[in-house]
Amino acid sequence: YMAKDYEITLYSGIEGELFGTHSGNYGHYYYLPEMDVLPEGYAFYGWTTVEGSNEVEYKAGDRYTIKGDISFYPVIAKADDVKLTIYANDGTDTVIYTQTLAEAGASFFTIPEDLEMPTREGYVCRYFYTDPNYVHGDYHEERLFFPGDEIIADADGIELYVIWIGEYSVTYDSGTDDNNVYVPYPEMYEYGDYARVSTDKPYREGYNFLYWEDAN
């Protein structure tokens, strides 16, 4: 029995030029390489099996299972045209940060650790996400992005949105206008947090404190 060899053809970032070829048996693995034969000012993002497509199917280092002859084409774009954009996501189109891949000087973007976060009354923001409608607490979704994070670029650039987290106060009311009655200070919580009921007990002469009751 002779196993059939299949041909894997890789094209470079220079139109019409080959980057390399590889042959292998059906079912064997082939690991896609990094590609550095590029026009000046361009960056490489990954590989596609569709000539002319900007959709990355395989990143460098990804494993491909050989099933037949196949060609891979590099997904490339001008580094100056590929941009990270972070929106305030506050009902406007306000952009709080941009970075081109040329400015990043790498194949990934970096969110500055000291990025000045926007403010919004009644809310806090701690991270960013690719969907402006993401709800804080849906941790089954893809990973969130924080200041200081690195983000692998793609040819279409990256758009992120500030995710606003509602901030709420838990206030304790003694049920009397007597200013001499001690009441715990209000506590602040973010949406989705568990609020721990204060163990402090108010004192009122002639009464025994039983429990705190939710006013809502």
Disulfide bonds with the S-S distance in Angstrom:
none
